[in-house]
């Protein structure tokens, strides 16, 4: 499994710069650089919301990363095989298109 760091602080799945989900999906099927990718599981934290849709609140140090970015060197049959990835973008993102997989590397 991959170690994931996340700097999208207003995502309901983020705690301590880690993701609380058991897995995530990186979108961007035809991406040619990291700006064309996104975290498909991003959910903006709304005021008063304390729990994400999967009921997870403990940060996962390692998790399964499903990857749609066919052009990424780390994509192996739809799964990320990078040791570590970083999800970033706009720290106050309002939608998933304002997030990105900063580890994307063109084949």
Secondary structure, 3 states (H helix, E strand, C coil): CEEEEECCCCECCEECCEECCCEEEEECCCCCCHHHCEECCCCECCCCCCCCCCCCCCCECEEEEEECCCCECCEECCEECCCEEEEEECCCCCCHHHEEECCCCEC
